[in-house]
Each structure stands twice: as structure tokens, then as C-alpha cells.
Amino acid sequence: MTYPTISPEVKSDQQPAIHSEAGAFFDTATVARFLSCTPRTVTRLCALGHLPAFRLGAGRTSWRISEADLMAFITRHGPPDLPA
């Protein structure tokens, strides 16, 4: 099963980045848009260890999630329910 590639939000005059390389990382807001939840929910998933992620320095609140870890999470828990 193939899932769509995530592209962070970009300005209207820029092309969205295509993330097919293994090194793509996303912030909680981008992951939240893809999972149809809030950034706070993504933060909780990361803090509880359900969604592998790392913080950007000691004591920081910013999390980064790799595309591979996000796809593994979706494979385990199913894709988000999207409105018809």
C-alpha cells in the first residue's frame, strides 16, 4: 500500500518540495495536518513514545518526525479518516 508523500506548506510562488529521499523531517504542525489532528496531539504521541521523534536541543519543545517513522506509524495504526 502506498501513501502520499507529505509536502510542507509553502508560499504560493514556490513549488512544494517532493520528499522521496530518506532524510525528510517534519514538524508537529505538518504531521498534524497529514493525520487530521492537532499539533498538540502529535506532541503527546511523540512524548509518550508512540510516534518516534526527536527534540531540537535540550529543553526544547520543538519536535521533528522523520517521514519513515510517520509512514511506519500510519502502517501500524491505519491512515487518517478523511471526509468523503
BABAKOL-302295 format. One record per residue (C-alpha): residue number from 1; residue in one letter; x, y, z. Coordinates in steps of 0.05 Angstrom, whole numbers, plus 32768, in hexadecimal, padded with zeros to 4 digits. Layout:
residues N
NODE     n   res     c1     c2     c3
NODE   NUM     A      X      Y      Z
...
end
This chain:
residues 84
NODE     n   res     c1     c2     c3
NODE     1     M   8000   8000   8000
NODE     2     T   801C   8044   7FED
NODE     3     Y   800E   8084   8013
NODE     4     P   8015   80CA   7FF8
NODE     5     T   8055   80EF   8003
NODE     6     I   8050   8128   8035
NODE     7     S   8063   816D   801E
NODE     8     P   806A   81A6   8050
NODE     9     E   8040   81E3   8043
NODE    10     V   8062   8214   8014
NODE    11     K   8054   825A   7FFB
NODE    12     S   802B   825F   7FBC
NODE    13     D   8067   8274   7F92
NODE    14     Q   808F   8236   7FA5
NODE    15     Q   808A   81EF   7F8E
NODE    16     P   807B   81BC   7FC5
NODE    17     A   80B7   8191   7FD7
NODE    18     I   80B3   8148   7FC3
NODE    19     H   80CB   811C   7FFB
NODE    20     S   80E1   80D9   7FE0
NODE    21     E   8125   80DA   8000
NODE    22     A   8131   80B7   8042
NODE    23     G   8145   80F6   8067
NODE    24     A   8102   811C   8068
NODE    25     F   80EB   8136   80AC
NODE    26     F   80AB   815A   80BF
NODE    27     D   8094   8185   80F8
NODE    28     T   8057   8176   8122
NODE    29     A   802A   81A6   80FC
NODE    30     T   8039   8184   80B9
NODE    31     V   802E   813F   80D7
NODE    32     A   7FEE   8157   80F7
NODE    33     R   7FD2   816E   80B4
NODE    34     F   7FE3   812B   8096
NODE    35     L   7FC4   8103   80D0
NODE    36     S   7F87   8131   80D5
NODE    37     C   7F94   8142   811E
NODE    38     T   7FB1   817B   8146
NODE    39     P   7FFC   818A   814F
NODE    40     R   7FF1   817E   819A
NODE    41     T   7FD9   8137   818C
NODE    42     V   8018   812B   8162
NODE    43     T   8043   8146   819C
NODE    44     R   8020   8117   81CC
NODE    45     L   802C   80DC   819E
NODE    46     C   8076   80EE   819A
NODE    47     A   807D   80FA   81E5
NODE    48     L   805C   80B6   81F4
NODE    49     G   8089   8093   81C3
NODE    50     H   8051   807D   8195
NODE    51     L   806D   80A6   815B
NODE    52     P   80B9   80A5   8158
NODE    53     A   80D5   80EC   8156
NODE    54     F   810D   8117   8171
NODE    55     R   8111   815B   8191
NODE    56     L   813A   8193   8174
NODE    57     G   8169   819C   81AF
NODE    58     A   8167   8193   81FB
NODE    59     G   8128   81B0   821B
NODE    60     R   8109   81C1   81D8
NODE    61     T   80C0   81B7   81C8
NODE    62     S   80C9   81B0   817D
NODE    63     W   80C4   8169   8163
NODE    64     R   80D9   814C   8120
NODE    65     I   80BC   810C   8103
NODE    66     S   80DD   80E7   80C9
NODE    67     E   80B3   80D4   808D
NODE    68     A   80C6   808B   8097
NODE    69     D   80AF   808B   80DF
NODE    70     L   806E   80AE   80CC
NODE    71     M   8060   807B   8095
NODE    72     A   806F   8042   80C6
NODE    73     F   803E   8061   80F8
NODE    74     I   8008   8065   80C3
NODE    75     T   8015   801D   80AE
NODE    76     R   800C   8006   80F6
NODE    77     H   7FCF   8031   8107
NODE    78     G   7FAF   803B   80C3
NODE    79     P   7FA8   8079   8098
NODE    80     P   7F81   80B5   80B2
NODE    81     D   7F36   80B6   80A7
NODE    82     L   7F29   80EA   8072
NODE    83     P   7EE5   8108   8063
NODE    84     A   7EC4   80ED   8024
end
